[in-house]
Amino acid sequence: MAEDSTMTGTPALAVRHSLGWLVFGNTVGLYLALLLIEPGLQAGAWTYGRWMPVHLNVQLYGWTSLPLVAWLLTIYQVDQSRRSAWGAAAVWAWTAALAVGVLHWLGGTSSGKLFLDWKSGSLQAFVAALVILWCVLAAAWIDRRSVWSRTRSMASLAGLLGLALVPVSLVFASSPAVYPPIDRTTGGPTGSSLQGSALLVIGLMLLLPRIITGHPRHGRNPAVWIFFAVSWLVFGVTEAMGGTHRDPHQILAVLFLLPWVWLLPRDWKGFDWPQGAAAWRYAMFGWWGMLVVSSLLMYQDGILDRIKFTQALVAHSHMAMAGFTTSFCALLIVLLTRHPIGGKLSVPAWHASALMMIATLAAAGWLEGAGPHWMADPPAWRVAGFALRAVCGAIMLAASAHWLWKHRLP
């Protein structure tokens, strides 16, 4: 397929960088899966524990975050401003900061916080990348505000003010002295914490069609925004109350996510979508439904107690990242570039392999929760599960490499 004319400029560069980090992250993930089968494959001092934050963070801050950077560069029309050359510098600064992070994590320097492993030089490098991006967006806003409507100009300014808090928030959240409320009976998040993190994603899902595809065909749909506001109110109250997964108000907080399984697809039907977006949109909502329903089931008393700190939680993480988040990012890329992600073989192969990996990890986690006997002498089901996980990882790596190849530089 010939390169689409829209695949140019800094948003396209950010997309290619994101796909590059996806391939690298999947390569590390496959290596970790092989280490579980054969620990002798360890590369010197670069242990499983040092590679794990590399795998997690390049998926979050590389594959997941750079499409959002591309979205910001598009919203602020950086390529149409007099500072268009600065956009590429911001993208490369982001990738360079992530590379610094990889070196630090492999060297054993980490804050010790999941997905917030930034510390010392890596933290400084990533904060610098965030500041550079903000300056590029601010410069584009100054240049383009005269040609925008007053509403767009003020909304973009409000966005800049909100984005200015991100570097400060990252420094605060990465500190080992700061930790969100947890359920002390499980060591995991409270129901309200799960609801709050999900509401941030729901907010992005509500904004995406309104910013990219334009106004809805069937009115403004105020009901969805009312429920969104009520959900945040419930989060605030239940978060202040605290509690465990046995308390009704914490279970209520998680239950408030269930209506979004129906509300979001219904809301998105009111928009016109470009060709090529349907497959990833349907996949995203399929994974979203499984993610919400499984969260409700896993949070229940008796289930969470059995699967905590087992492969079942790893399965749930893959459902969130390899399933839902990957589908969301791929859809966002399609909307921004009007360029397809994958093909008739690689896309179904990705989803089928991800689903098989998740089912395998979930079953292994349930068996692990039955007792510690598997630690003394690894049973056949555990070895077979790790082998199947590695096979699925290899297929997903091949699929992501195909996506990167499709979006290579012309």
N, C-alpha and C positions, 0 to 999 in steps of 0.2 A: 504493500500500500504506500502510495506517495505521501510525503510529509505534508501535513495540512499547513496552510499559510498562517494559521493562528499559533502554530507551535514555534513562536519566536519570542524574543524579549526575556526580561527577567522572570516573569511568572513561569515560562517554559523552562528556564534554567533551574528554578527552584523545584519544579516537578521532576526533572532529571536527577537532581541531587537527592530528592526524596526516594526515588526508585533505586538509586545507587545504594543508599543506606538500607533500604529494605533487603536488597540482595546480600549486603554485608551482614546484616542482622540475622538473616535466615541461614547464612553460612555458619555463623557462630552458633546458632541454635542447633544445626545439624551436628556440629562438632560436640556440643554439650550432650546431645542424645547419644552419640557414639561413646563419649566418656563414661556414661552410665553403664554401657555394655562392657567396655574394655578400658578400665582406668589407666592402663599402661600407655595409652595414647596421650597422656598429659605432656604438655610442652614445658618442661623445666619448672620454673617457679610460677608459671602462668596456670594456676590451678582452676578447677571448676568454679570455686568461689570468686575468683577474679574475673573469669569470663562471664559469669552470670550478670553482673551489672552492665557489662558491655552489651550483651544481648538485649536486656530490658531497655536500656536507655537509648540505644540507637534506633530501636523500634519506636519509642515514644517521641524522642526529640529529633529524630531524623525522618523516618517514614511518616509518622503521624503529624508532626509539627510543620514540616516544610510545605505541604500542600496548603496549610493555613497561612503560612508566610506568603505563598503565591497568591492566595485570596486577598490578603492585605495589600500586596503590591498592585493587584488589579483594582481593588476598591479605590485606592488613592491615586490611581492612574500615574504611577511612577514613570512608566515608559513614555507617557505623553507630556511629561514635565521637562523642564530644562535640566533637571538633575537625573535624567534617565540612566546615565552611566553609573550612578551611585547604587542603583538597584542590584547590579551584579556583585558589587563589592559587599553589599549586605548579605547576599546569599553565600558568597564564599567565606565571609567572616563567620557565619553560622556553622558551616561545614568545618571550618578550621577549629572553632571552639569545641565542636563535638569530637574532632580528632584528638584534641588536647585531653578531653575527658577520657577517651579510650586509653590513652597512654597512662593517665593517672590511675584509672581503675585496674589496669593490668599491673601497675606498679604497686598496688595495694593501698592507694590513697583514696579514701571514700568517707563520706559522712556516716555511712552505715544505715541510711534511710532509703527504703525501697522507692525507686524512681526519683529520688532526690539525693543522689550520690555525689553531687557537686561539692567540692571542697578545695580550699587553697587555690592553686593556679587554675584548676579546671573551673572553679566557680568564678574567678575573676575573668577568665576568657569568655565564659558564656554570658556573664553580665555585660561584658564589653560588646558582644554580638547583639544582645538585646538593645543596648543603647544605640549602636550603629543603625540597626533597623529602624528604631524609633526616629532617629534624626533624619533618615531618608524619607520616611513617611511624612514627617513634619515639613521637610523642605518641599515635598511634592504638594502638600496641602497649601502651603503659602503660594506656590506657583499656580495651582489649578483652581483655587477658591473663587477667583474672579469670573470663571466660566461656568461654575456650578450654580445651581439654585441656592437660595438662602437656606432652605431646609437641608439640602445635602451638605452644604458647607458647615452648618452648625452640628449636624449629626456626626460628621467626620471629625470635627474638633472635639466633640464629646468622646468619640472613640480614642482619639489621641490622648486625652486626659486619663482615660481608663487604662490605656496601654502603658502609660508612664509609671503605673503602680506595679507592673509585672516584675521588673528587676528587683525592686525592694521586696516584693512578696517572695521572690525566689530565694533571696538571701535569708529572709526570716524563716521560711519553711524548711530550708536545708540545714538549719542549725540543729544539732543533736539535742539541744536543750528544749526544743519546741516539738510537741507531738500532739496530734488531734485526740479527741476523746475516744476511748476504746471500751469495749465490753470486757471487763476484767475477768469474767468467768470463761471467756474463750480466747482472749488475746486478740480478737478481731475487731472490726469496726462495729459501731452501733447501727441500729436501723436507720436513725436519722442521718448518720454520716453517709450511708449508702444512698439515701434519698438525695442528699445535698450534692454529692458528686454526680449522680445521674441527672439532676436538674441542670447542671452546667452543660452537659451534653445535649439535653433536650432543648435548651436555649439556642444552641448552635443549629440544631435541626429545625427549629422554628424560623431562625433568621435566614438560613441558606436559600430556600426558594424565593423568599421575599427580596433578597438583595440581588441574587443572580438572575432569576427568571422573570422578575417584575411583579406587578400586582396580580392578586388572585382573580380568577374568572368569576367567582361566586361571592364577592363581598369580602369584608375584612375578617370574618370569623372571630368575633370577640369572645365567644365562649372558651376557646382554647387558651386565650390570654388570661381570662378570669381564673380558670383552673390552674394555670401556671402560677399566678399570684397566690392563690390559696395553698398550693403545694409548698411554696416558699414559706408561707406563714406556718404551716404544719411543721416544716423542717425547723424553723426557728424555735418553736415551742418545745418540740420533742428533743432537740439538741440541748436546750437549756435544762430540761428535766433529767437527761441522762438515762441510765438504766441498762438492762441486759436484754438478750434475745428472748427472755421469758416474759418480759413486761409488755402488756397490751399496747401501750402507746408507742413502743419501739416497733412492734409488729405493724401497727397502723401506719407508721412512717413508710415502711417498705410497701405496704399495700397500696399506698397512694401512687406508686409507680405503675400499677397494673392498668389503669385506664389509658395510659399513654400508648399501650400496645395497639389500641384502636384509634385513639385521637390523632396521633401523628400521621399514619397512612391516610386517614380521612382528610386531614388538613392538606396534605400534599397533593391529593387528587384535584384540588381546586386550582392548580397551576399548570401552565403549559411547559412541557419538558422537551428538550432537544432529542434528536435521534441518537441512539446509542446509550441513553441514560437509563433505560428501563431495566436492563438486566441487573445492574449494580443497585438500582433503587429497590427492586424486589428482594435481592439478596440481603441488602442492609436491613430491611424491615423483617425479613425472616430471622436473621440473627438477633435482631433487637427483641423480637418476641420471645425467642428461646432464652435470651439473656435475662430478661425481666422475670419470666416464669420460673426459671431455674434459681434465680436469686431468692424468690419468695419461698421456694421449696427448701433450699439449702439453709435458709435462715431459721427454720423451724427447730424447736426444742427436740433433741434426740437425733436430728440429722446433722446439724452444725457441730454438735458435741462429738460425733463420730468422725466426721471428715476433716475437722480442723487440722491444719499442718500436714495434710496428706496430698497425694497427687490429684485428688478431686479439686482442690483449690487451684492447682496448676491448670487443670482442665477448664475451670471457669475463667481464668485469666486468658487462656487461648481463645475461648469463646468471645471474650470482650475485644481482644486485640486482633487475632488472626481472622475472626469472623466479622463482627460488627464494625470495628474501627477500620479495618482494611477495606470493607465495602464502602464505608462513608468516604474515606480518602480517595478511593478509586472513582466514586461518583463525583466528588468535588473536582477531581482532575478532568474528568470528562466534561463537566460543565464549564470549567475555566478555559480549556484548550480546544473543545470540540473535536477531540482526538480520542479514539477508543483505547481502553486499557485491556490488553489481552485479546484472545480470540476464542473460537468455538471449542478448542481443546484445553487451553491453559486455564481459563476461568472456571469451568466445571471441575477440572482437576484440582484446582486450589481449594474450592469449597468442599469437595468430596474428601480430600485428604485432611483438611482441617476438622471436618466432622468426625472422621474415623479416629484421628488423634485425640480429639476431645472425649469421645466415647471410651477409648482405651484408657486414658488417664483417669476418667471418672470411675470406671470399673476397678482399676487398680487402687484408687484412693479409698473406695468403699471396702475393699478387701484388706487394705492396710489398717483401716480403722477398727477392724475386728480384733486386733491384738498385735503384739510386737514380735510374734514368732518368725515373721518373714525377715527380720533383721539378722538373725543368726545364720540362716541358710536360705539364700534367695530361692523361692519356689519357682516352678516352671512358668506359672502365670505371670510373674513379675518380669522374668527374663523375656518371655514372648511379648509382653506389653512394651518393654523398652525397645525391642527389635522393630515392632510395628510402628512405634513412635518415630524411630529413625527413618523408616521407609517413607512414612508420610512427610517427614521433614524434607527428605530428598526431593520428593515430588513438588512440594511447595517452593523449594529453592529453584528448581528448574522453571516453574511457572513464573516466579518473580524475575528470573533472568530473562525470560521471554518478554515480559512487560518492559523491562529496561531496554532491551534490544529494539523493541518497537518505537521507543521514544529516544533513540540515540541521536546524537548531533548529526545534522544533515551533512 
